[in-house]
Amino acid sequence: MELKRISEVPFDDYRRDPVKYHPPGGESIESVVNRVMDFLNFVEGINERSVIAVSHWHPIATIAALIMGLPLSNIYKLRISTGSITAIDLDNDDVLFLNLSPLRVLRSLGFSDNELIKECGE
Protein backbone atom coordinates (compact mmCIF):
# COMPACT_ATOMS: atom_id res chain seq x y z
CA MET A 1 0.00 0.00 0.00
CA GLU A 2 2.85 2.40 -0.72
CA LEU A 3 2.36 5.74 -2.45
CA LYS A 4 -1.37 5.84 -1.69
CA ARG A 5 -3.38 8.59 -0.07
CA ILE A 6 -4.81 7.56 3.29
CA SER A 7 -8.29 7.90 1.77
CA GLU A 8 -7.34 5.21 -0.76
CA VAL A 9 -6.37 2.63 1.87
CA PRO A 10 -9.29 0.44 3.04
CA PHE A 11 -8.89 0.78 6.82
CA ASP A 12 -12.58 0.87 7.77
CA ASP A 13 -12.95 -2.82 8.75
CA TYR A 14 -9.65 -2.76 10.64
CA ARG A 15 -10.48 0.41 12.57
CA ARG A 16 -13.95 -0.95 13.41
CA ASP A 17 -12.62 -4.31 14.66
CA PRO A 18 -8.80 -4.60 14.80
CA VAL A 19 -9.09 -8.02 16.47
CA LYS A 20 -10.99 -9.55 13.56
CA TYR A 21 -9.35 -7.64 10.68
CA HIS A 22 -5.78 -6.57 9.98
CA PRO A 23 -4.63 -3.52 8.07
CA PRO A 24 -4.16 -4.03 4.33
CA GLY A 25 -0.75 -5.66 3.88
CA GLY A 26 -0.16 -5.56 7.64
CA GLU A 27 -0.08 -7.87 10.64
CA SER A 28 -3.04 -9.32 12.46
CA ILE A 29 -3.49 -8.30 16.10
CA GLU A 30 -2.67 -11.91 17.04
CA SER A 31 0.69 -11.58 15.31
CA VAL A 32 1.42 -8.27 17.06
CA VAL A 33 0.44 -9.74 20.45
CA ASN A 34 2.73 -12.73 19.86
CA ARG A 35 5.60 -10.43 18.88
CA VAL A 36 5.22 -8.12 21.88
CA MET A 37 4.84 -11.07 24.26
CA ASP A 38 8.08 -12.53 22.88
CA PHE A 39 9.72 -9.14 23.49
CA LEU A 40 8.33 -8.84 27.04
CA ASN A 41 9.50 -12.37 27.86
CA PHE A 42 12.94 -11.49 26.47
CA VAL A 43 13.09 -8.34 28.62
CA GLU A 44 12.13 -10.26 31.74
CA GLY A 45 14.79 -12.86 30.93
CA ILE A 46 17.72 -10.47 30.60
CA ASN A 47 17.38 -9.30 34.21
CA GLU A 48 17.98 -5.60 33.58
CA ARG A 49 16.46 -2.88 35.72
CA SER A 50 15.58 -0.66 32.73
CA VAL A 51 15.23 -1.30 29.02
CA ILE A 52 14.59 1.23 26.27
CA ALA A 53 12.77 0.06 23.16
CA VAL A 54 11.89 2.09 20.08
CA SER A 55 8.85 1.02 18.12
CA HIS A 56 5.86 2.02 16.06
CA TRP A 57 2.46 2.91 17.51
CA HIS A 58 0.86 -0.54 17.24
CA PRO A 59 3.28 -2.58 19.41
CA ILE A 60 3.41 0.21 22.02
CA ALA A 61 -0.38 0.51 22.17
CA THR A 62 -0.71 -3.29 22.27
CA ILE A 63 1.66 -3.61 25.24
CA ALA A 64 -0.09 -0.76 27.06
CA ALA A 65 -3.51 -2.31 26.42
CA LEU A 66 -2.35 -5.73 27.62
CA ILE A 67 -0.79 -4.25 30.79
CA MET A 68 -3.92 -2.17 31.54
CA GLY A 69 -6.31 -5.00 30.71
CA LEU A 70 -8.00 -3.02 27.94
CA PRO A 71 -9.81 -4.96 25.22
CA LEU A 72 -7.68 -4.99 22.09
CA SER A 73 -10.80 -4.13 20.11
CA ASN A 74 -10.49 -0.61 21.60
CA ILE A 75 -6.81 -0.16 20.82
CA TYR A 76 -7.48 2.90 18.64
CA LYS A 77 -8.62 4.77 21.74
CA LEU A 78 -4.93 4.88 22.76
CA ARG A 79 -3.19 7.82 21.13
CA ILE A 80 0.57 7.41 20.82
CA SER A 81 2.25 10.41 19.17
CA THR A 82 5.36 10.17 17.02
CA GLY A 83 8.45 10.69 19.16
CA SER A 84 6.54 10.30 22.43
CA ILE A 85 7.68 8.27 25.43
CA THR A 86 5.70 5.54 27.17
CA ALA A 87 7.02 3.98 30.38
CA ILE A 88 5.87 0.61 31.67
CA ASP A 89 6.81 -1.05 34.96
CA LEU A 90 6.77 -4.77 34.17
CA ASP A 91 7.43 -5.74 37.79
CA ASN A 92 4.11 -4.22 38.85
CA ASP A 93 2.20 -4.36 35.54
CA ASP A 94 1.75 -0.58 35.54
CA VAL A 95 1.77 1.96 32.75
CA LEU A 96 3.69 4.80 34.39
CA PHE A 97 3.04 7.28 31.62
CA LEU A 98 1.68 7.11 28.11
CA ASN A 99 2.38 9.41 25.19
CA LEU A 100 4.72 11.85 26.95
CA SER A 101 5.99 14.29 24.36
CA PRO A 102 9.41 15.74 25.23
CA LEU A 103 8.76 18.65 22.87
CA ARG A 104 5.51 19.51 24.64
CA VAL A 105 7.30 19.40 28.00
CA LEU A 106 10.10 21.67 26.79
CA ARG A 107 7.62 24.07 25.19
CA SER A 108 5.60 24.19 28.43
CA LEU A 109 8.81 25.19 30.21
CA GLY A 110 9.05 28.21 27.91
CA PHE A 111 11.52 26.99 25.28
CA SER A 112 10.74 28.20 21.77
CA ASP A 113 11.04 25.97 18.71
CA ASN A 114 13.94 28.15 17.50
CA GLU A 115 15.80 27.59 20.79
CA LEU A 116 15.20 23.83 20.57
CA ILE A 117 16.39 23.68 16.97
CA LYS A 118 19.49 25.72 17.85
CA GLU A 119 20.34 23.44 20.79
CA CYS A 120 19.91 20.31 18.67
CA GLY A 121 22.29 21.71 16.08
CA GLU A 122 25.11 22.33 18.54
N, C-alpha and C positions, 0 to 999 in steps of 0.2 A: 504494500500500500504506500509506496514511496511516491513523492511528487504529486500528491493529491491534496485538494483542499479538504479541511475537516468536514465540510458539508457533503463531500463526496464519499466519505468513509461510513459504511453502515454500522454505526455503534449503538443504535437504538435498543436492539435485543440485549446486548451486553450490558448497557447502562441500566436497563430495567431489571435484569436478573443475571449478575455477574457469576453466580454459582452455576447456573445452567448453561450459559453461553460464554464464549471467549471472544476477545476482540479479533477482528479479521486479521489473519496471519499471526496471531499472538497465542500466548499460553492460556490454558484453562486455569481456573482458580485452584483446582486440585494440584496441578503442576507447580504453581507458585507456592502453595502451602507446603508441598513436599520439599521444594528447594529451600524455603526459609526454615523449615524444621531441621533439615540437614545442616544448615548454617548455625542455627541455635544449638544443636547438639555438638557441633564442632567447637563453638565458643565455650560451651560448658566443659568440654573435654580438654581444652588447652590450659585451664586453671590460671587465667589471667584476671586481674582485678578489673581492668577496663579494656575495652576493645572498641575501635572506631571502624565503622563500615560505611562505605559510600555506595548508594544505590539509587534506583529510580523510585518513583512514587509507589508503584504497586507492591513491591516487597516490603517497603517501610509500612505502608498502610495495613498490609496483611499481618505483619508481626504485631503492630499496635492493636489491631482488632482481636487477634488471638489472645494477646496478653490481657486485654480489657474484657474479654468474653462477649464482644459484639458479634452479631450475626454477619457473616461475610457477604450476605445479600445486601447489606447496608454500607459496604465499604466506600462507596462514593460520597458518603456523608463526612468522611475524613478528608480534610484539605491539607495537603502537604505541598508547600511552595518550593520551587526550585531554589537550591542553595540553603534551605532551612535545616535546622538541627532538631533531631528527635532523640531523646535519651530514655533508655529503658533499663530498669534494674531487674535483671533476670533472677537474682537471688530471692527477691520478694514479689516477682511478677507484677511490677508497677511500671506504668508509663510516667516518667518524671516530668517530662515536658514534650510537647508535640508541636512541630511547625514553628520553632523559634527562628526568627529571621535576624541574623547578626546585623544586617543593614538597617532594619527597623530599630533595633536597640541603639545602634550608633546614632541614627538620625534623631531618636528620642532624647539622646544625651546632648543634642545641639550641633552635631557634626553635619556640615553641608556635604552634598555629593562631590563638589569640587575639592573639598578637603580630603575626603575619602580617596578620591581618584589620585590626588597628589601623593598621599601617603603610600598608596599601593605601588606607585611608580618609583618610589625611592628605595 
